[in-house]
Amino acid sequence: MKKIFFSLALVAGVGGLVQAQSVQVGVKAGANLATVVGDDASDANESKVGLNAGVAFRFGLDAENQVALQPELLYSVKGTRSQDGKNKSDLTLHSLDIPVLLRLDAKGPFFELGPQIGFLLAVRSELSDGSSSVVGRNKDAYNKVSLGAVAGVGYQFSSGPSVGIRYNRDFSSVYEKIQGTQAQHFNSIFQFQLGYMFGR
């Protein structure tokens, strides 16, 4: 059902591009504050800082471009870390995220909301007991494609720069099913971004 919802949302997005009044291209970069949450996630999970960076394409849907469709391509570093005495764990997930956002501009302040699909690029997991550590990079146990949603607010300056904050939550578990059982572990990320939109 969730995949159908996201498919319909993406189709609606493509339809919106056909009706676009104008097109702008921008760049953005910032920091992630990421962790993993869910019924099966450890209570000891802590947030970790990562990078997000990429490009945005803004398609105006009205004459004044106050309503726009904004698909993006973002490299994003996610994961979590935890510590229980001397035992430490650190999970880093490198992802290519493609959010398709409906953006509302109020002559400065803006609001954005929409679905997102993510593709897992690489994994690094480390377990340590204080005297030795084990590092893994195998992606077999992880979902290679994730579905999620994004909501954010920010401020767009008329000269091109912008600042924004988002919350990003996956609906797909971090891990693949094991013997038919799906563990409930979900990426949960606050994103802080600086951007620049050309052609304003």
Buried (B, 14 or more C-beta within 10 A) or exposed (E): EEEEEBEEBBEBBEEBEEEBEBEBEBEBBBBBEBBBBBEBBBEEBEBBEBEBBBEBBBBBBEEEBBBBBBBBEBBBBBBBBBEEEEEBBBBBBBBBBBBBBBBEBEEEEBBBBBBBBBEBBEBBBBBBEEEEEEEEEEBEEBBEEBBBBBBBBBEBEEEBBBBBEBEBBBBBBBBEEEEEEEBEBBBBBBBBBBBBBEEB
